[in-house]
Amino acid sequence: MRIFVLGNGQRPGVKEEAERLLPLLRNHCDIAAVDLTQQLDLDRYAADVALVLGGDGSILRAGRQMGYRQLPVLGINLGKLGFLADLSLDEACCCLPRIILGEYGITRHLMYECVVESPTSSQTFLGLNEVVVRSGPPFHLIDVELDIDGEQVATFSGDGVIVSTPVGSTAQNLSAGGPILRQDLQAFVITPFCPHTLTYRPLVDSADRPY
């Protein structure tokens, strides 16, 4: 088995724990790449599993770094949040022999493409958690027209709108009053933040419809 070792080396304890873990990994598998700066082009390497040291933010960044070549991710929680990275380093070390043998399950998470278009350009962003649409500084109310699958669903004014995957539903969506979605659901939650209206509420809809 070939493994990526990824994480945010600027977070306290990440480099030290990586140094403690690497000798154990080398005894059991091949290390395809080690990147604690989150700058390596992973397309140049082949691996079977990505081991990510840090918190949920480190896993989200690893997902963006892997781009369209996503691998199963084993998250080791060295941060504050543990929705995605729920194993301690000691627990991961105990599980390592079974992982090497392929004795693990995979939860498949929904990802999205966000296309930002202007009269002169078009950019596509791949993400795992959420898209936030808001005005730039100086911040002010913006008018939002929400279309789903070519049909207008709502119009409102406010500070912006959040479109979240189930993974992202525990981030800004939750703070804005939106619901938490089960991680394996194929659905998005659309949540306005600070809407200037008394009627619009968060909306959950199928992920196979264009927004």
C-alpha positions, -999 to +999 in steps of 0.1 A: +000+000+000+012+035-008+002+064+014+002+102+013+011+119+046-005+154+046-013+181+070-007+217+081+028+218+095+022+253+109-003+240+135+012+231+169+022+195+172+017+184+136+054+182+126+063+165+158+035+139+155+044+133+118+080+126+128+068+101+154+045+084+129+067+082+098+090+054+111+060+032+119+045+039+085+078+030+067+078-004+084+043-013+070+039+005+037+053+028+010+051+065+016+044+081-018+047+117-005+049+138+026+036+173+025+031+194+056+032+227+036+002+219+014+020+230-017+029+197-033+014+188-067-001+154-058-009+147-095+028+137-098+024+108-073+002+077-070-012+065-037-040+044-022-048+063+010-042+098+022-034+101+059-041+137+071-027+151+104-047+180+119-083+189+122-113+191+099-098+222+081-067+201+072-089+174+056-108+201+036-076+215+023-063+180+015-095+174-005-088+206-026-052+196-030-061+162-044-084+178-069-101+154-092-080+124-080-096+119-046-084+091-024-098+076+008-087+098+037-078+088+072-080+118+094-060+120+127-074+147+149-047+171+162-070+201+160-101+214+179-129+200+157-133+163+150-164+159+128-142+144+100-109+137+118-122+117+148-092+094+154-064+102+178-028+093+168-027+064+192-059+050+178-047+054+142-015+035+151-035+006+165-057+005+134-028+008+109-022-030+104-059-035+095-058-005+072-027-019+054-047-051+048-076-031+034-099-038+063-117-005+064-149+010+051-153+042+030-178+070+035-183+088+002-187+125+006-205+148-018-183+174-036-192+203-058-181+225-087-187+262-084-184+282-116-179+320-113-186+338-145-180+373-156-183+390-191-146+383-197-137+351-178-150+319-161-134+301-132-143+267-118-136+257-081-138+222-067-148+220-030-160+197-003-177+220+022-195+251+012-199+281-012-206+315+003-219+344-019-216+378-004-207+414-013-171+425-011-159+454+011-175+478+019-201+452+029-237+460+021-270+442+013-271+423-019-300+410-039-300+372-043-320+353-070-320+316-063-326+293-092-327+255-090-327+234-121-337+265-142-366+274-120-367+305-097-371+295-061-366+327-041-354+363-043-343+382-012-320+408+001-294+402+027-257+397+036-255+367+013-263+330+009-245+297+018-247+265-003-234+236+018-227+200+013-234+176+043-198+180+053-201+218+052-234+218+071-215+219+104-196+251+095-211+285+086-244+269+077-248+258+113-238+292+126-264+308+103-292+287+117-292+259+090-297+222+097-270+196+100-271+170+073-261+134+076-227+130+060-236+104+034-267+123+021-266+134-016-281+168-008-273+205-004-286+229+022-291+265+010-291+290+039-294+328+037-275+348+063-290+379+077-318+380+051-340+411+051-372+391+052-394+373+077-403+343+055-373+327+039-358+297+057-330+272+049-338+248+021-326+212+016-327+198-020-312+170-040-276+173-051-283+161-087-300+194-096-280+224-109-281+256-087 
